[in-house]
Amino acid sequence: MLRRFLKTRGTVRCLSSTPGVLTMPAFDYEPPPYDGLSKDEVIATRNTNLAHAIQRQTFFRDPPLFVAGKRQYLFDDEGKRYLDLWGGICTVSAGHSHEGIQKAITKQLGVLQHTANIFLHSKVNEYARRILETIPEDSDLSCVYLCNSGSEANDLALMMARAYTGSLEVVGLKKSYHGASAGNLSLTTLPAYRRRSMPSFNVSHMMSPDPYRGIWGGSKCRDGPCQTLRTCECAEGSCNAAEMYAQQYRDHLYHLCPSGTGLAAFIAEGIGGMSSALMAPKGFFKKAYKITKEFGGVNIMDEVQSGFGRLGSHFWGFEYQGVRPDIITAAKSMGNGYPIAMVISTPEVSKAFADSGLHFNTFGGNALGSAAGLATLEALQEENLMENCDVVGTRFLNGLDTLRSKHDVIGDCRGKGLFISLELVESKRTHAPLPAYHLSALHERIKDHGIIIGRGGAYANCLRIQPPMCVTVADADFAVSVLDKVLHEYTNGEIDVESYNPNKKEKSTDCDSALIPLL
């Protein structure tokens, strides 16, 4: 049966009405009435009619039914407001239900919704012009190919690299994620995504350049507000860890391509997404990119999560790393929730790919998607959201770094701008990853306080913060206070962690978030 949205008059119900729950910053907005399926009907349908792979990815034991969103907030069917610190998995950039983006999409929908890229229309060309204005002048990236998702963009980038070089071998990083498509799954090394049926030809991985858990790295190796707690002997302006990891890459290629040829591409994210803001040592990418060229390959920067100003200091992750890739891929923040992605390459790579055979994408570059992308880009720039990422992100990181000094369970705090992660451990003495079901219990409690936060990491023990880029300093302070409270509750044994232990249950429910550690 249908039911109507429950709400109070005026502003939405404040969380402070719930005993023991901290007060969320005020927000003067009333969501529209809701006339959809009830929460019970949604769960029943999801567990019956949607694919099992979707059923098993339902966050939370008691999942909210979200029915509306505005800026950095989500609203459930009972009128409760949530601070969205994950933005639909790092996708909502300018904010939920952004009026300018809505108007642009509606206007385009009323004129021309779709025609394939084999025909002329204005919007895809307008978008290409505007997005290329964000590329540094000393970069040769100038040819745009629009598609529909990050996985699709990375597939296309690999095809371009192989067409240009005439080689097949692709090297990625351990602890990486580049998509779940058949073409990208072999590049993705997070354990939950590895499948026995996964194709793995001509794809290999080098050691993850991780200053926290890797062999090398320490308190002077990151270019960001938060460093690891372990010390290092790096001198000012240099990083020994970057050199050591780069040499590991060279050694990997020496054995993979003994003749000095055969490498198609090196692909990596400037900051790891699903690996939870994994930050390579300063200077690693400059060294690695040079080595790639020595072996005849091209460099691909996966900007699906790090692009569009989220890092605060730079629009693109490759700028932050001080490198100039041959190909970049982008998606997620690009459309503020609209499915749009792209590959940008040098003219030489683009031409070689076109010469290698016909390639076509039905929906890539359609008028509606291009209008959504253009409106999102305009919103990000006109509202100075990159600068907001710097200000609010720094506030977040400073607050979380303070929590690290208070809570033994926080092993690492890292990130830049609004691309942030906390890595949770059993203790700082051992740095053993916190069990995934412990994280599930914490995750549920954080949700009960009105915050939606991400999860991830190679060991499924990280909390991820990649919110809409319009969040405020007040939101950051509220979130830090909630995390402080929940971690105190955890340390004091006030959270029933063992009830989340899948090994103590006769049968796990389909909505058990302990089963989905790596989303």
N, C-alpha and C positions, 0 to 999 in steps of 0.2 A: 504494500500500500504506500501511497505518497504521504509525506508529511511536510509541514511548513517550518521554515527556519525560526528557531526560538531566539529572541533578542530582547534587550531592554530598550527603553526609549532613550534617545540621544546617543551618547557615546556607547561603545560596546562594553559588555560586562568586564570589569577589571579583575585580574587574578587575585588581588588582595582579599577578595571575598572568600577565598578558600583558605582554611586554617593551615598555618605552617608554610604557606607559599609566598614568596617575595613579590613585591609590587612591581609590575611592569610599567615602563614609561607610558604616560598618557598618550592617547591617539584618538583624535576626534573623527571617527568614521563609523557609519552604520551600514553593514552589508545588506544587499538586497534580500528579499524573501527567498527561501529555498523550497522548491517543489519537486525535488528528485526522490530517488529511492531512499528508504530508511537505511540506517547503518546495518541493521540485521539483514536486510535484503541484499545490500551490497556485498556483505561478507559471504552470504549463502551463494550468491551468483558467482562471485570470484572463486569460491572453493569448488564450484561445480562446472562452470562454463568457460572459465579462463584456463589457459595452459598451466600445467603443473609447475613449469619453470617460473611463471608469474606468481602463482600461489605461494611458492616457497620463498619469495622475496618480499613478503609483507613485513614492513617494519612494525615492531612493538607487539607486545602481548595484548594490549588494549589499544588498537590503532584508531586514531581520530579519523573521522570522515570529513575531509576538507571540502568546503562548498564555496569558498570565496577567498580572494586574496587582494591586498592593497599595499603597495610599496613593499616594506620589509616584513609584512605580517600576513598570516594565514588565519582563517576562521573555520571552525568546525560547525557541524549541524546543530549544536546546542548553544552556539553563540560565544564559545570560548575563543580567545585570541591567543595566537602563538607567534613568537619571534622566530622567523625563518632564518636560521643561520646556515642553511645549505643550498637555498635557491634552486630547488629541483635538481640537485646534483650539479651545482656550479653553472646553472643555465640561466636563471632569471637575473639579469644584470642591472637593468635600469629600474626594476621594481615590478611587482605584481600589478596587473591591470593599469599599466601606464597609459595615461590619456592620450598623449601624443602618438604613441605607437598604435593604439586602438584606432584613432582617427585615420592614420595613414593606411592601415590595413582595410578599414571599412571603405575609405575613398577608392582604393585600388580595386576592391572587390566589386564595387558598383560600376567600374569602367571596363576592366579587363582582368579576369581572374587567372587565366592560364593560356599560354601558348608556348610550345617547346622552343628550345634555344636554336633550332634550325631556322626560325623565323626572326625577323627584326621586331624588337619592341624596346622602349626607352629605358625602363627601370633597371635592367641588368647592366646597362652601360653607365647609367648614373651611379649605380653602386660601385662598379669597378673603378670609376674615376675617384670616388670619394675614399674608398678603402686604400687605394694606392697612395693617397696623400699622407697616410699614417706610416708608410714605409720610409726608413731613412734614405736620404739622397745618395749615400754611398753604397746602397744595396742595388743589385741587379734584378731583384724581384719585381716583375712588371706584368706578368701574364696570369689572369684570374680565371679559374674554372669553378663555378658554383655547383654544389651538389646538396645533399640532404642530411648528412650526419657525420660525426667525427670518424666513425668506423669506415664509412664510405670514402671520406677524404683521405684517410691513411691508406686504404686499398689503392686508391688512385695514385697517391704519391709513390708507392712502391712500384707500380706499373711504370710510371714516368721515369723513375730512377733506373730501372732495368732496361727500359727502351733507350735511354740516353747513353748508358755506359756499355750496353751489350753484355753485361755480367749479371749474375744471379744472386750472389751472396749478400745477405742483409744482416747487419749486426745491431742488436739493441742492448739494453741494460737489464740486468736482473732486477727484480722488484718493480718491473714496468707494467704499464697497461696502455694498449693502443687500440682497443676495441675488441668486440666479441664476434666479429664476422669470421668466416672461414679463412679469409686472406690474412687477417690480423691476429687470429687466436694463437698462432705459433710465436708471435712476438710478445704476447702477454704472458708474464711469468708469475703472476700472483697465483698461489696454489689452488684457490677455489675455482679458477677458470680453466685450469689445465684438464684436458680430456683425453681419454685413450684414443678416440677417433680423430684427434686433432692433426691436421697436416703440419709437418715440421721440416720440409725440405728446404735447404739453402737458407735457413735462418738459425742464427746462434746468438749467444749473449755473453757480454763481458761482465766482470765483477761490478756490482753496484757501487758507485763512488759516494758512499754514505759516511759522513764524518761522525755519526753517532754509533752505528753498529758495525761499520766497516773496519777493515784492518788498520787503516790510517785515518787520521783526522782528529781534531780537538778544538780547543777553545778559541782558536784564531782563524779557523778555516772557512767560516761562512760569511757571506756578504749579506748580512741582515741583522736585525736588532737582537736576536737571541742566538747564543752560541751553545755548543755542547758543554757539559760539565767536566769532561775529561780534558786534561791539559795536552798541549802540544808544544813543540819547540820551533815552530815556524817564525821566521824573522819578519819584521815589518815590511809589507809590500810583496811578500812571497809566500807560497804555500807548498810545503813539501808533500802534503797529501795529494794535491792536484798532480804533481809530477809523478808520484808513484802509481796513481790510478791510470794516468795516461800511458805509462810504460806497460801496465797490464793490458791496455787496449792494443798497443803496438805488438806485444807478445802474442796476443790472441790472433791478430791479423797475420803475423809471421807464420803461424801454424795453419791458419785457414787459407791463406793465399801465398804459399811459399815462393811462387814465381814473382810476387810483387804486383800481380794483377788478379782480377776476378771479383773484386769488391764492387757491389752495386751501390750500397748506401749504409750509412750510419744514421740511426733514428733514435731520438730521445726527446723528452720534455725538458724545458728549461728549469722547471720545478715540477717534481712528480705529483700527479694528481691522486690516483688511487693508491699510490705509495705514501700518501699523506704528507704532502709538502716536503718531500725528500729534496734536500738542497745539496748539490755537489760542491766540493771545495772550490774556492775562488780560483779561477783560471783554468779549471779542468776542461771546459768546452773549447777554449781557444787552442789548447794543446791537442785535444782529440780531433778537432776539425782539421787541423794541419796534417795529422797522421792519416786521416781518411783520404785526403788528396794525394798523399804519397802512394797510396795503394789504388788510386784510380777511381775512387768512389765519390758519391755526392753526399752532402749533409742535409738531413731532413730534421727540422725542428717541429715537433708536435705541439701546437699552440692551442689545442682544443680547450684546455682549462686555464692556461696561463695568459692568454691573450686578452686584448681589449681593455687594458688599463688596470686590471685587477691587482697587479703587483704594486701599484701606487707610484712608482718612480718611472716606469716605462710602459708604453702601450703594448709592447710585445716582449715576450720572454727572451727572445734572441738578442734584443737590445740590452736587456739586463745582463746577459752573459757576455756581451761585447763581441758577438760573432755575427757572421753574415752567411746564413745557410743558402743552399741552392733551391730548396723547396720548404715551404711552411704549410701546415694544415691548420684549420680553425673551424670551430663550430660553437655549440653551447651558448655562451654569452652573446654570440653573434646575432641571434634573433630574439633574445629575451623570452625564450620559450617556444618560438616558432621554429619548426625543423628546417634549418638552413646551415650549410657548411661550405667550405671552399678549400681549394688548393691554390697557392700562389707560387709560381716558379720563375726561373730566369727564362728569357726567350729561347736560349739554346736547348734547354730541357723541354720546353713546351713544343718546339718545332720537332725535336726528335721523337717525341711521343706521337705527335700527329702523323709523322712519316711512317711510324711503325704499324699503323693500322687504324681502322675506323673505331672511334669511341663515342658513345651517345648516352645521354642521361635524360630521361623523359621529364622529370620534374626539376632538375638542376637549372637554376637561373630563371625560373618562371616569374611572371610579373608580380604575383602576390608575395612570394618569398623575398624577391628583391626589394619590394616596398617595405616589408617588415625589417629586413636587414638595414636598409637605408635609414629608416625611422629610429631604429635602435642605436645606430652609430651617431645620429644627430643628438639623441637624448643623452648619450654618454658624454659627448663633447660639450654640448650646451649647458649641461647641469654640472660640469666639472667633477664628474664622478671618479675619475682617476685620482684627482687630488683628494677627494673624500676617502678613497681607499688608503691613501698614505696616512692621513690624519687619524682615521678611525682604526685602521689596521695597527698603527704604532701604539695607539692607546690599548687595543686588545692585547698585543704582544707583551707590552710592559706589565699589564695586569696579570696575564697568564704566567709570565716569568716570576712574578711575585708568588703566585700560587705554587709554582714548582719548588720554591724555597720553603714553603709551608707543608707540602704534602709529599710524603715519601713515595706515593704511588705514581707521581708524575716523573717519568724518567727523562723526558725531553720535551722542549717547547721550541717550535721552529716555524718559520714562514716569513712572508714579506707581503705588505699591503693586506688585502683581505683574502689571503691564501695561507691558511694557518692550520697547524695541527698540534695536538698534545699526544705524546706517546706514553701510554700507561704501563706500568711495570709492577711486579710483585714487591720490589723494593729497589732503592737506588744502590744497595750493596751488591745485588746480583744482576740487576737490569733484566731479569727474566721477564718475558712478555706476560702481561696480565691475561689470564685465560679469557677466551672469547665470551663465555657465558657470564663472567663477571662484568665485562663491558656491556652485555645485554641488560643486566640489572641496572647499571648506572645510566645507560641510555634511556631506559624506561622512566627512571626517576627524574631525569632532566626534562623529559617530555611532560611529566606530570607538573613540573614547575612552569610549563608554558614555553619551552624552547625546543625547536627542531634542529638537531645537530647531526652532522654526518659521521660516518664510520669508515674505517679502512686500514691500510697498512699491510705489509707482508705477513704479519703475525695476527692480523685482525684485532689489534689492541690499541688503535688510535681513534681519537675524536677529531673530526674535520670541520673547519669553519671556512665556508666559502659562500657568504650570504649575498643577497642583492646588494649592489654597490652603493645604495642609498641609505644604508644603516647609519645610525648616529652614535656619537660618543656616549649618550645616555644608554643606548641599547648595549653597547660594549660593556659599560659598567654594570648594568643589570645582569648580563650573561656571566661576567666574571664572578659576581656575587652568588649567582645560582650554582655555578660550578664549585665554588668554594664550599657552599652549604652541602651540596650532594657528596662531595669528597669527604667532608667531615662525617656525614652520616654513614658513608661506606666504611671509613676507618673505625668508627665507633660501633660497628656491627648493627646499625639501625636499618639496614637494607637486607631483605631476605634473598641473598645471592644464590643460595643453594636451590631455591625453587626454580632457578633458570638453568640448572645443570641438566643437560640433555641425557646424561648417563644415568640419572636417577629417575627418569620417567619411563613408563612402560611404552608410551607412544607419544612422540612430539606432535604438537598441533601444527596446522599449516601456517599459523600466524606467529610462530615462535621465532623471534629475531635472532636467537642463538644460531639459527641455521644459515644466516645471511651475513657473515662477518665482513665481507669485503666490498660491499656495494659503495 
